[in-house]
Amino acid sequence: MRFLALAALLCATCFAKPPAVTSVRLYVIDCGRLKVDDPSRFDFKKEELKTLDFSVGCYLIAHPKGVMIWDVGVVPDSMFKNGQGVKAYATSTKTLTSQMAAAGYTPADVNYFVLSHYHWDHIGNAALFAKSTWLVERIEHDTLFGPTPPERITPDQYQPLAKSKTVYLPNRDYDVFGDGTVIIKPAYGHTPGHNVLVVKLAKTGTVVLSGDLYHYPEEVTTGKVPHIDYNKDRTRDAREAVTKLLKSTGGKLWIQHDLVQFQTLKKAPDFYE
């Protein structure tokens, strides 16, 4: 009897469905931290910044019509051994999938996979979502699968996406679920195909996930643009467009690498709605 009870429990777990939602939910997942010793590539001196290190956020959006994930961390889950965290320049203490599971989701539940851009600290677990529909700027796709991938990228982390169902974004706002609640918005400059995500929540209001449009909150107040950006003028134009959006909607900007702000956000399995 004990064996049958255990088997039934395991079976129920295997076939468990993700939570049913009637409005949009936004889950914040802690995907680690980056150690920054020298912020000069962001045009700052150490003493000009409140905090040097970066947070690494992953974000799960649950919509009545499906599930989407935005950015998938820097440390692949495959690097975790015996439940131990990974400590290096990039540090992580919890896997992405374990935090998803705490909220009731698995990679198989994710309908849409989206990266703000192709940099190594946003793409770590991309291979887990090869069966999702990949929404991507063509130039970002072609850079990843071209002859010279971006530096620090490990191709095995995203190579399975070559067989994914792929939808190329149209170089303008893209309404993921068709009702205006989850919008992928072009914000080119940091990379040629960089985007931000606009999420409209019934109680919280509008939230803009920055990708790397900003890294430090001090960039907002000083207007400084990192030296590493592909096109600094386009970054400035994108920031202006996002600022107008925030003013018109009364929205909030979540700077994904802002460690201080990120630490104030509630994490999965809690959510914003």
Number of C-alpha atoms within 10 A of each C-alpha: 6 7 8 9 10 11 12 12 11 12 11 11 10 9 8 12 12 16 11 11 12 10 14 22 22 23 23 22 28 24 28 24 24 20 13 13 10 13 17 11 12 17 14 18 12 13 9 11 14 12 14 19 19 20 23 26 27 20 22 23 21 25 19 13 15 16 22 25 21 22 25 29 29 24 30 21 21 11 12 15 9 6 11 12 16 19 13 10 11 19 18 24 16 19 24 24 17 13 20 19 14 12 19 15 21 19 20 13 16 22 17 22 26 22 25 28 24 23 21 17 22 23 24 25 23 23 20 23 24 23 19 22 18 24 20 24 23 17 16 21 19 13 15 19 16 11 8 9 16 15 8 9 16 13 13 12 18 20 15 15 22 14 9 16 13 19 13 13 18 11 15 11 16 17 14 17 15 10 8 12 17 23 19 24 22 23 30 25 24 27 23 21 22 27 29 24 22 25 24 21 17 13 10 14 14 20 21 23 22 22 24 23 28 24 20 25 20 15 17 15 8 8 12 16 23 21 13 13 19 16 16 18 14 17 24 19 14 22 20 13 14 22 14 12 16 17 10 9 12 12 19 17 17 17 23 24 22 21 22 16 13 20 11 8 16 14 19 20 15 15 18 19 17
